[in-house]
Amino acid sequence: MAMKINKDKKEVIIYTTNNFKIKGYVHIVASSRLTDALDALAKQSQFLPMTDAVIVFPDGTRKDINFLLVRVSSIELICQVEE
């Protein structure tokens, strides 16, 4: 039997070490802070899952992606979009 964990959908912008900008959603345990959730995730996995993302490439082109995994070690900066 699978356990369901309540999660919050947080909109974030990520800048990577290879000059990509990614705007999309991460899903974290309900009522937790983004920093705490990312710290726990980094200990479990090398990748951060995102949904409904838009990637802006260094040349300015854009690509919409439904699901994306971002390598945690390539994240230069991450910020939550205020609601």
Residue pairs with C-beta under 8 A, 6 or more apart in sequence:
5 29
5 30
6 29
6 30
7 27
7 28
7 29
7 30
8 27
8 28
8 29
8 30
8 31
8 32
9 25
9 26
9 27
9 51
10 25
10 26
10 27
10 28
10 34
10 80
11 23
11 24
11 25
11 80
11 81
11 83
12 23
12 24
12 25
12 26
12 34
12 50
12 78
12 79
12 80
12 81
13 21
13 22
13 23
13 78
13 79
13 81
14 20
14 21
14 22
14 23
14 24
14 48
14 50
14 70
14 75
14 77
14 78
15 21
15 22
15 75
15 76
15 77
15 78
16 22
16 70
16 74
16 75
16 76
17 74
17 75
17 76
18 58
18 74
19 58
20 55
20 56
20 57
20 58
21 55
21 56
22 50
22 53
22 54
22 55
22 56
22 68
22 70
23 53
23 54
23 56
23 81
24 50
24 51
24 52
24 53
24 54
24 65
24 68
25 50
25 51
25 52
25 53
26 34
26 37
26 38
26 48
26 49
26 50
27 49
27 51
28 34
28 37
28 38
29 37
34 78
34 80
38 48
38 72
38 78
41 48
41 72
42 72
45 72
46 71
46 72
46 73
47 69
47 70
47 71
47 72
48 69
48 70
48 71
48 72
48 75
49 67
49 68
49 69
50 67
50 68
50 69
50 70
51 66
51 67
51 68
52 66
53 64
53 65
53 66
53 67
53 68
54 62
54 63
54 64
54 65
55 62
55 63
55 65
55 68
56 62
57 63
